[in-house]
Amino acid sequence: MINFNGNIVAQNDNLLIQNRAFLYGDGVFETFKIVDNKVLFIEDHYFRLMSSMRIVRMEIPMNFTMEYLEEQILSLLNYNSISDSARARITVYRNNGGYYLPQNNTVSFLIHATALDNKEYQVSENQYEVDLYKDFYVTKQLLSSIKTTNKIINITGSIFANENGLDNCILLNDSKNVVEALQENLFMLLGNKLITPPVSEGCLNGVMRKQVLALAKKITDIEVVEEPISPFDLQKADELFLTNVIKGIQPITKYRKKEFTTKLSAILTQKLNESLV
């Protein structure tokens, strides 16, 4: 028997008491965008998921191929009749057993999905204000580059943003350099130089980050580099924007007293949509 919200109930009635993702954050996940029954950037997502599972010493099932993963996602979306435009998340977690030391490294997975309003990526014209989040810092290590089910910094940062009327917050690493936003990678345009922090700074190895880097390198009058960004650099920038697979490109219009243009964000969003046709 267990005590659940003040009620003594049979432990078999609560599936969380042995779930390692719930107890220890022992899980990894990927979030996908699906348009017209097609999982966007499936190869990049799949290899990042496989890499994440290897990094945390999970056993990868023999049948867990890219084709199998895609089939599982699309079968759920088709069952729910939302395959025209949707987001899906797969969470892979180590199976029950053990405390900090697991009894084995086998895994289970769970996929859930919700419908999205838009198929194409769009640039929001609304004001989007951010500030730094300095209560906790991201560590410069390999674990920071993958999506694990331990996202407490992102959660507390989101609460901070909400309490202070912000649309998002920018996270710092333990060297006090800019890393990323709460749900997205960060890009900064300074003159004709487009800069994003390297993965070695502790940022997520984002799938949309990879797409935007490739698209920006095709623009002849822009130099694209991966290098550390200090908080002081942000106020010198001509443009700041965020990227993730669901939103695409989200322009930042205001950081503290500085306001920014959104021209490059619009250009890259157009190129992104064209690349998906």
DRENPAVO-551301 format. One line per 2 residues: number of its first residue (from 1); their letters; for each residue x negated, y negated, z of N, C-alpha, C. Coordinates in Angstrom, 1 decimal. Atoms other than C-alpha are relative to their C-alpha. Layout:
REM residues N
NUM) A) X:Y:Z:X:Y:Z:X:Y:Z  ...;
This chain:
REM residues 277
1) MI) -0.8:1.2:0.0:0.0:0.0:0.0:-0.9:-1.3:0.0  0.7:1.3:0.0:-1.1:-3.6:-0.6:1.0:-1.1:0.4;
3) NF) -0.8:1.2:-0.2:0.1:-7.1:0.4:-0.1:-0.8:-1.2  0.0:0.8:1.2:1.2:-8.9:-2.7:1.0:-1.2:0.2;
5) NG) -0.8:1.2:-0.2:2.5:-12.5:-2.1:0.9:0.1:1.2  -0.8:-0.1:-1.2:3.6:-11.6:1.4:0.9:1.2:0.1;
7) NI) -0.8:-1.2:0.0:5.3:-8.3:0.5:-0.9:1.2:-0.1  0.7:-1.2:0.0:4.0:-4.9:1.3:0.6:0.9:-1.1;
9) VA) -0.5:-0.8:1.2:4.3:-2.9:-2.0:-1.0:1.1:-0.3  0.9:-1.1:0.4:2.9:0.3:-3.4:-1.1:-0.5:-1.0;
11) QN) 1.1:0.6:0.8:-0.5:-0.4:-5.0:0.1:0.4:-1.4  -0.3:-0.4:1.4:0.6:1.4:-8.2:0.8:-1.0:-0.7;
13) DN) -0.8:1.1:0.7:3.0:-1.5:-8.8:-0.8:-1.2:-0.4  0.9:1.1:0.4:0.1:-3.9:-9.3:-1.2:0.5:-0.7;
15) LL) 1.1:-0.5:0.8:-2.3:-3.2:-12.1:-1.3:-0.8:0.2  1.2:0.8:-0.1:-4.7:-5.9:-11.1:-1.0:0.5:1.1;
17) IQ) 0.9:-0.3:-1.1:-6.2:-4.2:-8.0:-1.2:0.7:-0.4  1.1:-0.7:0.5:-8.6:-2.2:-10.1:-0.6:-0.7:-1.2;
19) NR) 0.5:0.6:1.3:-9.0:-4.5:-13.1:-1.2:-0.8:0.2  1.3:0.6:-0.2:-12.6:-5.6:-13.3:0.0:-1.4:-0.6;
21) AF) -0.1:1.4:0.6:-11.8:-8.7:-15.5:0.6:-0.9:1.1  -0.7:0.8:-1.0:-9.5:-9.9:-12.7:-0.9:-0.1:1.3;
23) LY) 0.8:0.0:-1.2:-11.8:-8.9:-9.8:-1.3:-0.6:-0.1  1.4:0.4:0.1:-15.2:-9.8:-11.1:-0.3:-0.9:-1.2;
25) GD) 0.2:0.7:1.3:-14.7:-11.7:-14.4:-0.8:0.9:-1.0  0.7:-0.9:0.7:-16.1:-8.6:-16.0:0.6:0.3:-1.4;
27) GV) -0.7:-0.1:1.3:-14.8:-9.2:-19.5:-0.6:-1.1:-1.0  0.3:0.9:1.1:-15.5:-11.0:-22.8:1.2:-0.2:-0.9;
29) FE) -1.1:0.2:0.9:-13.1:-12.5:-25.3:-0.3:-0.8:-1.2  0.1:0.8:1.3:-12.6:-14.0:-28.8:1.4:-0.5:-0.3;
31) TF) -1.3:0.6:0.4:-9.9:-16.3:-30.0:-0.1:-0.3:-1.5  0.0:0.0:1.5:-8.9:-16.1:-33.7:1.1:-0.9:-0.5;
33) KI) -1.0:0.6:0.7:-6.9:-18.2:-36.1:0.4:0.8:-1.2  -0.5:-0.9:1.1:-4.7:-16.3:-38.6:0.9:-0.9:-0.8;
35) VD) -0.9:0.7:1.0:-3.2:-17.9:-41.7:0.3:1.0:-1.1  -0.5:-0.9:1.1:-1.1:-16.0:-44.2:-0.5:1.4:0.0;
37) NK) 0.4:-1.4:-0.3:-1.9:-12.7:-42.7:-1.5:0.3:-0.2  1.5:-0.1:0.1:-5.7:-13.4:-42.9:-0.6:-0.5:1.2;
39) VL) 0.8:0.5:-1.2:-8.0:-13.6:-39.9:-1.1:-0.8:-0.5  1.1:0.9:0.4:-10.2:-16.6:-40.5:-1.3:0.4:0.6;
41) FI) 1.4:-0.1:-0.5:-14.0:-16.1:-40.1:-0.1:1.3:0.8  0.0:-1.2:-0.7:-13.4:-12.5:-39.1:-1.4:0.6:0.3;
43) ED) 1.3:-0.6:-0.1:-17.0:-11.4:-39.7:-0.8:-0.7:1.1  0.8:0.7:-1.0:-18.5:-14.2:-37.5:0.6:0.4:1.4;
45) HY) -0.6:-0.4:-1.3:-16.0:-13.4:-34.7:-0.4:1.4:0.4  0.3:-1.4:-0.3:-16.6:-9.7:-34.9:-1.5:0.2:0.5;
47) FR) 1.4:-0.2:-0.4:-20.4:-9.9:-34.7:-0.3:-0.8:1.3  0.2:0.7:-1.2:-20.2:-12.5:-31.9:0.5:0.9:1.2;
49) LM) -0.6:-0.9:-1.0:-17.9:-10.1:-30.0:-0.9:1.2:0.3  1.0:-1.1:-0.2:-20.3:-7.2:-30.5:-1.2:-0.4:0.7;
51) SS) 1.2:0.6:-0.7:-23.2:-9.3:-29.4:0.3:-0.2:1.5  -0.4:0.3:-1.4:-21.3:-10.4:-26.3:0.1:1.3:0.8;
53) MR) -0.1:-1.3:-0.7:-20.5:-6.8:-25.4:-1.3:0.6:0.3  1.3:-0.6:-0.2:-24.1:-5.7:-25.8:-0.7:-0.8:1.1;
55) IV) 0.7:0.9:-1.0:-25.4:-8.7:-23.7:0.5:0.4:1.4  -0.5:-0.4:-1.4:-23.1:-7.6:-20.7:0.0:1.5:0.2;
57) RM) 0.2:-1.5:-0.2:-24.0:-3.9:-21.2:1.3:0.8:-0.1  -1.3:-0.7:0.2:-20.5:-2.8:-22.3:-0.3:1.1:-1.1;
59) EI) 0.1:-1.1:1.0:-20.2:0.5:-24.3:1.0:-0.3:-1.1  -0.9:0.3:1.2:-18.9:-0.2:-27.8:0.6:1.3:-0.6;
61) PM) -0.6:-1.3:0.5:-16.4:2.5:-28.9:-0.4:0.2:-1.5  0.4:-0.3:1.4:-17.3:4.2:-32.2:1.0:-0.5:-1.0;
63) NF) -1.0:0.5:0.9:-14.0:3.2:-33.7:0.2:-1.5:-0.1  -0.2:1.5:-0.2:-14.4:-0.5:-32.8:-0.7:-0.7:-1.2;
65) TM) 0.6:0.6:1.2:-15.2:-1.6:-36.4:0.7:-1.3:-0.2  -0.7:1.3:0.4:-14.4:-5.0:-37.9:1.4:0.3:-0.6;
67) EY) -1.2:-0.4:0.7:-11.7:-3.3:-40.0:1.1:0.4:1.1  -0.9:-0.5:-1.0:-10.2:-1.7:-36.9:0.5:-1.2:0.8;
69) LE) -0.4:1.2:-0.7:-10.2:-5.1:-35.0:1.0:-0.8:-0.8  -1.0:0.8:0.8:-8.5:-6.9:-37.9:1.3:0.7:-0.1;
71) EQ) -1.3:-0.8:0.1:-5.9:-4.1:-38.2:0.8:-0.2:1.3  -0.7:0.1:-1.3:-5.1:-4.3:-34.5:0.6:-1.4:0.2;
73) IL) -0.5:1.3:-0.1:-4.7:-8.1:-34.6:1.2:-0.2:-0.9  -1.1:0.3:1.0:-2.5:-8.2:-37.8:1.2:0.9:0.3;
75) SL) -1.2:-0.8:-0.3:-0.3:-5.3:-36.6:0.8:-0.7:1.1  -0.7:0.7:-1.0:0.6:-7.3:-33.5:0.7:-1.2:-0.6;
77) LN) -0.6:1.2:0.6:1.2:-10.5:-35.5:1.2:0.4:-0.9  -1.1:-0.4:0.9:3.4:-8.7:-38.1:1.1:0.6:0.8;
79) YN) -1.1:-0.5:-0.9:5.4:-7.0:-35.3:0.7:-1.2:0.6  -0.6:1.2:-0.6:6.0:-10.4:-33.8:0.5:-1.0:-1.1;
81) SI) -0.4:0.9:1.2:6.7:-12.0:-37.3:-0.6:-1.4:0.1  0.7:1.3:-0.1:4.1:-14.8:-36.8:-1.3:0.0:-0.8;
83) SD) 1.3:-0.1:0.8:1.4:-13.8:-39.3:-0.3:-1.1:-1.0  0.3:1.1:0.9:1.8:-16.9:-41.4:-0.9:-1.0:0.6;
85) SA) 0.9:0.9:-0.7:0.1:-19.1:-38.8:0.0:0.3:1.5  0.0:-0.5:-1.4:-1.0:-17.9:-35.3:-1.4:-0.1:0.5;
87) RA) 1.3:-0.2:-0.7:-3.7:-17.7:-32.7:0.1:1.3:0.7  0.0:-1.3:-0.7:-4.7:-14.4:-31.2:-1.3:0.0:0.9;
89) RI) 1.2:-0.1:-0.9:-7.0:-13.6:-28.3:-0.1:1.5:0.3  0.4:-1.4:-0.5:-8.7:-10.2:-27.7:-0.9:-0.2:1.2;
91) TV) 0.8:-0.1:-1.2:-10.0:-9.6:-24.2:-0.5:1.4:0.1  0.6:-1.3:-0.2:-12.4:-6.7:-23.8:-0.6:0.0:1.4;
93) YR) 0.4:-0.1:-1.4:-13.0:-5.6:-20.2:-0.5:1.4:0.4  0.6:-1.3:-0.4:-15.0:-2.9:-18.5:1.1:0.7:0.8;
95) NN) -1.0:-0.8:-0.7:-12.8:-0.1:-17.2:-0.1:0.1:1.5  0.0:0.0:-1.4:-11.8:0.4:-13.6:-1.1:0.9:0.6;
97) GG) 1.0:-0.8:-0.8:-14.2:1.7:-11.0:-1.2:-0.8:0.4  1.1:0.6:-0.5:-16.9:0.5:-8.8:0.2:-1.4:0.6;
99) YY) -0.1:1.4:-0.6:-17.6:-2.8:-7.1:-0.9:-0.9:-1.0  0.9:0.8:1.0:-20.4:-5.1:-8.6:-0.6:1.0:-1.0;
101) LP) 0.5:-1.0:0.9:-21.9:-1.9:-10.0:1.1:0.8:-0.5  -1.1:-0.8:0.6:-19.4:-0.3:-12.4:-0.3:1.5:0.0;
103) QN) 0.1:-1.5:0.1:-18.8:3.4:-12.4:-0.4:0.5:-1.4  0.4:-0.3:1.3:-19.2:3.4:-16.1:0.2:-1.3:-0.9;
105) NT) 0.0:1.2:0.9:-19.5:1.0:-19.1:1.0:0.1:-1.1  -1.0:-0.1:1.0:-16.5:2.1:-21.1:1.0:-1.2:0.1;
107) VS) -0.8:1.2:0.1:-14.0:-0.6:-22.1:1.5:0.3:-0.4  -1.4:0.1:0.6:-10.3:-1.4:-22.8:0.1:-1.4:-0.6;
109) FL) -0.3:1.3:0.5:-8.9:-4.3:-24.7:1.4:-0.3:0.0  -1.4:0.5:0.1:-5.8:-6.4:-24.8:0.0:-1.2:-1.0;
111) IH) -0.2:1.0:1.0:-4.6:-8.6:-27.6:1.3:-0.7:0.2  -1.3:0.7:0.0:-1.9:-11.3:-27.3:-0.1:-1.2:-1.0;
113) AT) -0.1:1.0:1.0:-0.8:-13.9:-29.8:1.2:-0.9:0.1  -1.1:1.0:0.0:1.3:-17.0:-30.2:0.0:-0.7:-1.4;
115) AL) -0.2:0.7:1.3:2.6:-18.9:-33.3:-0.7:-1.4:0.1  0.5:1.4:0.1:0.9:-22.1:-34.5:0.9:-0.8:-1.0;
117) DN) -0.9:0.8:0.9:2.7:-25.0:-36.2:-0.6:-0.2:-1.3  0.6:0.4:1.3:0.2:-25.8:-38.9:-1.0:1.1:-0.5;
119) KE) 0.9:-0.9:0.7:-1.7:-23.6:-41.4:-1.3:-0.7:-0.2  1.2:0.7:0.3:-4.2:-26.2:-42.5:-0.5:-0.7:1.2;
121) YQ) 0.6:0.8:-1.0:-6.6:-28.0:-40.2:0.3:-1.4:-0.3  -0.4:1.4:0.2:-5.6:-31.6:-39.6:-0.8:-0.8:1.0;
123) VS) 0.7:0.9:-0.9:-7.4:-34.6:-38.1:1.1:-0.8:0.7  -1.0:0.7:-0.8:-5.4:-36.1:-35.3:-0.3:-1.5:-0.1;
125) EN) 0.2:1.5:0.0:-4.9:-39.9:-35.5:0.3:-0.6:1.3  -0.3:0.5:-1.4:-4.1:-40.2:-31.8:-1.3:-0.4:0.7;
127) QY) 1.2:0.3:-0.8:-6.5:-41.8:-29.3:-0.4:1.3:0.7  0.5:-1.2:-0.7:-8.7:-39.2:-27.8:-1.2:-0.4:0.9;
129) EV) 1.0:0.5:-0.9:-10.7:-40.2:-24.7:-0.7:1.0:0.8  0.7:-1.0:-0.7:-13.4:-38.3:-23.0:-1.0:-0.7:1.0;
131) DL) 1.1:0.4:-0.9:-15.9:-38.7:-20.1:-0.8:1.2:0.4  0.8:-1.1:-0.5:-18.6:-36.7:-18.5:0.6:0.7:1.2;
133) YK) -0.4:-0.8:-1.2:-17.8:-33.9:-16.0:-1.3:0.4:0.7  1.3:-0.1:-0.6:-20.6:-33.9:-13.4:0.1:0.8:1.4;
135) DF) -0.1:-0.7:-1.3:-19.2:-31.8:-10.5:-0.8:1.3:-0.1  0.8:-1.2:0.2:-20.8:-28.6:-11.9:-0.7:0.0:-1.3;
137) YV) 0.9:0.1:1.2:-23.4:-27.9:-14.6:0.0:1.4:-0.7  0.2:-1.2:0.7:-23.8:-25.3:-17.3:-1.5:0.4:0.0;
139) TK) 1.4:-0.4:-0.1:-26.9:-23.2:-17.0:-0.5:0.3:-1.4  0.6:-0.2:1.3:-29.3:-22.9:-20.0:-0.4:1.5:0.0;
141) QL) 0.3:-1.4:0.0:-29.1:-19.1:-20.4:0.9:0.6:-1.1  -0.7:-0.7:1.1:-27.8:-16.5:-22.9:1.4:0.2:0.4;
143) LS) -1.4:-0.2:-0.3:-24.6:-15.9:-20.9:0.8:-1.2:-0.3  -0.7:1.2:0.3:-23.6:-19.5:-21.5:0.5:0.0:-1.4;
145) SI) -0.3:0.1:1.4:-23.5:-18.9:-25.2:1.1:0.9:-0.5  -1.1:-0.9:0.4:-20.8:-16.2:-25.1:1.2:-0.3:0.8;
147) KT) -1.2:0.3:-0.6:-17.2:-16.2:-24.1:0.3:1.2:1.0  -0.3:-0.9:-1.0:-16.8:-14.4:-20.8:1.3:-0.4:0.7;
149) TN) -1.3:0.4:-0.7:-13.6:-14.3:-18.6:-0.3:-0.8:1.3  0.4:0.9:-1.1:-15.5:-16.4:-16.0:-0.1:-1.4:-0.5;
151) KI) 0.0:1.4:0.6:-14.6:-20.0:-17.1:0.4:-1.0:1.1  -0.5:0.9:-1.1:-14.2:-21.7:-13.7:-0.5:-1.4:-0.2;
153) IN) 0.4:1.3:0.3:-16.3:-24.7:-14.8:1.0:-0.7:-1.0  -1.0:0.5:1.0:-13.9:-25.2:-17.8:1.3:-0.3:0.7;
155) IT) -1.3:0.1:-0.7:-10.9:-24.8:-15.5:-0.1:-1.3:0.9  0.1:1.1:-0.9:-12.1:-27.3:-12.8:-0.2:-1.3:-0.8;
157) GS) 0.2:1.2:0.9:-13.2:-29.7:-15.6:1.3:-0.4:-0.6  -1.3:0.3:0.6:-9.7:-29.5:-17.2:0.9:-0.7:1.0;
159) IF) -0.8:0.7:-1.0:-8.1:-30.4:-13.9:-0.5:-1.4:0.2  0.6:1.3:-0.1:-10.5:-33.3:-13.5:0.4:-0.9:-1.1;
161) AN) -0.4:0.9:1.2:-9.7:-34.6:-17.0:1.5:-0.4:0.2  -1.5:0.3:-0.1:-5.9:-34.3:-16.3:0.2:-1.0:1.1;
163) EN) -0.2:0.9:-1.2:-6.2:-36.1:-12.9:-0.5:-1.4:-0.4  0.5:1.4:0.4:-8.1:-39.0:-14.6:0.4:-0.5:-1.3;
165) GL) -0.6:0.5:1.3:-6.0:-39.4:-17.7:-0.9:0.1:-1.2  0.9:-0.3:1.1:-8.6:-38.0:-20.0:0.5:1.1:-0.9;
167) DN) -0.4:-1.0:0.9:-8.1:-35.9:-23.1:-0.9:1.2:0.1  1.0:-1.1:-0.1:-11.2:-33.8:-22.5:-1.2:-0.5:0.9;
169) CI) 1.2:0.4:-0.7:-14.5:-33.8:-20.6:-1.2:0.6:-0.7  1.2:-0.5:0.6:-18.1:-33.3:-21.8:-0.8:0.6:1.2;
171) LL) 0.8:-0.7:-1.1:-20.2:-30.8:-19.8:-1.5:-0.2:-0.2  1.4:0.2:0.0:-23.8:-31.2:-18.9:-0.7:1.3:0.5;
173) ND) 0.8:-1.2:-0.5:-26.5:-28.5:-18.4:-0.8:-0.4:1.2  0.8:0.2:-1.2:-28.9:-28.2:-15.5:-1.2:-0.9:-0.3;
175) SK) 1.0:1.0:0.3:-31.3:-30.5:-17.3:0.6:-1.4:-0.2  -0.9:1.2:0.1:-28.5:-33.2:-17.4:0.1:-0.4:-1.4;
177) NV) -0.3:0.3:1.4:-28.3:-33.0:-21.2:1.5:0.4:-0.3  -1.3:-0.3:0.4:-25.0:-32.9:-23.0:0.0:1.4:-0.6;
179) VE) -0.1:-1.4:0.5:-23.8:-29.3:-23.8:1.1:0.1:-1.0  -1.2:-0.3:0.7:-20.3:-29.2:-25.1:1.2:-0.6:0.7;
181) AL) -1.2:0.4:-0.7:-16.7:-30.1:-24.3:0.6:1.2:0.7  -0.6:-1.1:-0.8:-14.3:-28.0:-22.2:0.4:1.2:-0.8;
183) QE) -0.5:-1.1:0.8:-13.0:-26.0:-25.1:-0.7:0.0:-1.4  0.5:0.2:1.3:-15.2:-27.1:-28.0:-1.5:-0.3:0.0;
185) NL) 1.4:0.5:0.3:-18.7:-27.7:-29.4:0.1:-1.5:-0.3  0.1:1.5:0.2:-19.8:-31.3:-29.7:-1.0:-0.3:-1.1;
187) FM) 0.9:0.6:1.1:-21.3:-33.2:-32.7:0.0:-1.5:0.2  0.2:1.5:-0.1:-22.7:-36.7:-32.7:-0.6:-0.5:-1.3;
189) LL) 0.6:0.7:1.2:-23.3:-38.9:-35.8:-0.7:-1.2:0.5  0.8:1.2:-0.3:-26.0:-41.4:-35.3:-0.7:-0.5:-1.3;
191) GN) 0.5:0.4:1.4:-26.7:-43.4:-38.5:0.4:1.1:-1.0  -0.3:-1.1:0.9:-27.0:-40.7:-41.1:-0.5:1.3:0.5;
193) KL) 0.5:-1.3:-0.6:-28.1:-38.0:-38.7:1.2:0.6:0.9  -1.1:-0.8:-0.7:-25.5:-35.4:-37.5:-0.7:0.9:1.0;
195) IT) 0.7:-0.8:-1.0:-26.7:-33.8:-34.2:1.0:0.8:0.8  -0.8:-0.9:-0.9:-25.3:-30.9:-32.2:-1.1:0.7:0.9;
197) PP) 1.0:-0.7:-0.8:-27.0:-29.3:-29.2:-0.3:1.4:-0.4  0.4:-1.4:0.4:-28.9:-26.1:-29.9:0.6:1.0:1.0;
199) VS) -0.6:-1.0:-0.9:-27.5:-22.9:-28.3:-0.9:0.2:1.2  0.9:-0.1:-1.2:-30.6:-22.8:-26.1:0.2:-1.0:1.1;
201) EG) -0.4:0.9:-1.0:-29.2:-25.8:-24.3:1.1:0.5:0.9  -1.1:-0.6:-0.8:-26.4:-23.6:-23.0:1.4:-0.1:-0.6;
203) CL) -1.3:0.1:0.6:-23.6:-24.3:-25.4:0.5:1.3:-0.6  -0.6:-1.2:0.6:-21.2:-21.7:-26.8:-0.5:0.1:-1.5;
205) NG) 0.4:-0.2:1.4:-22.4:-20.2:-30.1:1.3:0.1:-0.8  -1.3:0.1:0.6:-19.2:-21.4:-31.7:0.1:0.4:-1.5;
207) VM) -0.3:-0.4:1.4:-17.7:-19.9:-34.9:0.2:-1.2:-0.8  -0.2:1.2:0.7:-16.4:-23.3:-36.0:-1.2:-0.9:-0.1;
209) RK) 1.3:0.7:0.0:-19.7:-24.9:-35.0:-0.8:0.5:-1.2  0.8:-0.5:1.1:-21.4:-22.6:-37.6:0.6:-0.5:-1.3;
211) QV) -0.6:0.4:1.2:-18.9:-23.5:-40.3:-0.3:-1.5:-0.3  0.2:1.5:0.2:-19.2:-27.3:-39.7:-1.5:-0.3:-0.3;
213) LA) 1.4:0.2:0.3:-23.0:-27.1:-39.7:-0.3:0.3:-1.5  0.2:-0.4:1.4:-22.9:-25.3:-43.1:0.6:-1.1:-0.9;
215) LA) -0.7:1.0:0.9:-20.4:-27.8:-44.6:-0.8:-1.3:0.1  0.7:1.3:-0.2:-22.3:-30.9:-43.2:-1.3:0.0:-0.8;
217) KK) 1.3:0.0:0.7:-25.6:-29.7:-44.8:0.2:-0.1:-1.5  -0.3:0.2:1.4:-23.9:-29.9:-48.2:0.3:-1.5:-0.4;
219) IT) -0.2:1.5:0.2:-23.3:-33.7:-47.8:-1.4:-0.6:-0.1  1.4:0.3:0.3:-26.4:-35.1:-49.4:-0.6:-1.2:0.8;
221) DI) 0.5:1.2:-0.7:-26.7:-38.4:-47.4:0.0:0.2:1.5  0.0:-0.3:-1.4:-26.5:-36.7:-44.0:-1.1:1.0:0.4;
223) EV) 1.0:-0.9:-0.5:-29.4:-35.1:-42.1:0.7:0.7:1.2  -0.7:-0.8:-1.1:-28.1:-32.2:-39.9:-1.1:0.7:0.8;
225) VE) 1.0:-0.6:-0.9:-30.1:-31.2:-36.9:0.6:0.6:1.3  -0.4:-0.5:-1.3:-29.8:-29.2:-33.7:-1.1:-0.4:1.0;
227) EP) 1.0:0.5:-1.0:-31.5:-31.0:-30.8:0.8:-0.5:1.2  -0.6:0.5:-1.3:-30.8:-32.0:-27.2:0.6:-1.4:-0.1;
229) IS) -0.7:1.3:-0.1:-28.4:-34.9:-26.6:0.1:-0.4:1.4  -0.2:0.5:-1.4:-28.6:-37.1:-23.5:1.3:-0.7:0.1;
231) PF) -1.2:0.8:-0.2:-25.6:-38.8:-22.0:-0.1:-1.4:-0.5  0.2:1.3:0.5:-27.2:-42.1:-23.0:0.2:-0.1:-1.5;
233) DL) -0.1:0.0:1.4:-27.2:-41.1:-26.6:1.5:-0.2:-0.5  -1.4:0.1:0.5:-23.4:-40.9:-26.7:0.5:-1.4:-0.2;
235) QK) -0.4:1.4:0.1:-22.9:-44.6:-26.3:-0.6:-0.7:-1.2  0.6:0.5:1.2:-25.2:-45.2:-29.3:0.6:0.5:-1.2;
237) AD) -0.5:-0.7:1.2:-23.3:-42.9:-31.6:1.0:-0.8:-0.8  -1.0:0.6:0.9:-21.3:-44.0:-34.6:1.3:0.8:0.0;
239) EL) -1.1:-0.9:0.1:-19.0:-41.0:-34.4:-0.3:1.2:0.9  0.0:-1.2:-0.7:-18.3:-38.1:-32.0:1.2:0.9:-0.3;
241) FL) -1.2:-0.8:0.2:-16.2:-35.1:-32.7:-0.3:1.4:0.6  0.1:-1.4:-0.6:-15.5:-31.6:-31.3:0.5:1.0:-1.0;
243) TN) -0.4:-1.0:0.9:-15.0:-28.3:-33.0:0.4:1.3:0.7  -0.2:-1.4:-0.3:-13.3:-25.0:-32.4:0.9:0.6:-1.0;
245) VI) -0.7:-0.7:1.1:-11.5:-22.4:-34.5:1.5:-0.3:0.0  -1.4:0.3:0.1:-8.0:-23.3:-33.5:0.3:-1.5:-0.4;
247) KG) -0.2:1.4:0.4:-8.2:-27.1:-33.8:-0.7:-0.4:-1.2  0.9:0.4:1.1:-10.9:-27.3:-36.4:-0.9:-1.1:0.5;
249) IQ) 0.8:1.1:-0.4:-12.3:-30.8:-35.9:0.8:-1.0:0.7  -0.8:0.9:-0.8:-11.1:-33.1:-33.2:-0.9:-1.3:0.3;
251) PI) 0.7:1.2:-0.3:-12.4:-36.7:-33.3:0.1:-0.5:1.4  -0.1:0.7:-1.3:-13.3:-38.5:-30.1:0.1:-1.5:-0.4;
253) TK) -0.1:1.4:0.3:-12.1:-42.1:-30.3:-0.6:-0.9:1.1  0.5:0.9:-1.1:-13.3:-43.4:-26.9:-0.8:0.8:1.0;
255) YR) 0.8:-0.5:-1.1:-16.1:-42.6:-24.5:-0.4:-1.2:0.9  0.2:1.2:-0.8:-16.2:-45.0:-21.6:0.5:-1.3:-0.7;
257) KK) -0.4:1.3:0.7:-16.2:-48.5:-23.2:-0.2:0.0:-1.5  0.4:-0.1:1.4:-17.4:-47.3:-26.6:1.2:0.7:-0.8;
259) EF) -1.0:-0.6:0.9:-14.9:-46.6:-29.4:-0.7:0.4:-1.3  0.7:-0.7:1.1:-15.8:-44.5:-32.5:0.9:0.1:-1.2;
261) TT) -0.7:-0.3:1.2:-14.9:-44.1:-36.1:0.3:1.4:-0.2  -0.4:-1.4:0.2:-13.4:-40.9:-37.5:-0.2:0.4:-1.5;
263) KL) 0.2:-0.3:1.4:-14.6:-41.0:-41.1:-0.6:1.3:-0.4  0.6:-1.3:0.3:-16.9:-38.0:-41.1:0.9:1.1:0.4;
265) SA) -1.0:-1.0:-0.4:-14.3:-36.0:-39.2:1.0:0.3:-1.1  -1.0:-0.2:1.1:-11.8:-36.5:-42.0:-0.7:0.6:-1.2;
267) IL) 0.7:-0.6:1.2:-14.4:-35.7:-44.7:-0.2:1.5:0.2  0.3:-1.3:-0.3:-15.4:-32.5:-43.0:1.2:0.9:0.1;
269) TQ) -1.3:-0.8:-0.1:-11.8:-31.4:-42.3:0.5:0.3:-1.4  -0.4:-0.2:1.4:-11.0:-31.8:-46.0:-0.8:1.1:-0.6;
271) KL) 0.9:-1.1:0.5:-14.0:-29.7:-46.9:0.2:1.3:0.6  -0.3:-1.3:-0.7:-13.1:-27.1:-44.3:1.2:0.6:-0.6;
273) NE) -1.2:-0.5:0.6:-9.6:-26.7:-45.7:-0.3:0.5:-1.5  0.3:-0.4:1.4:-11.0:-26.5:-49.3:-0.7:1.3:0.0;
275) SL) 0.8:-1.3:-0.1:-13.4:-23.7:-48.2:0.9:1.2:0.3  -0.8:-1.1:-0.4:-10.5:-21.6:-47.0:1.0:0.4:-1.1;
277) V) -0.9:-0.3:1.0:-8.5:-21.7:-50.2:-0.4:1.2:-0.8;
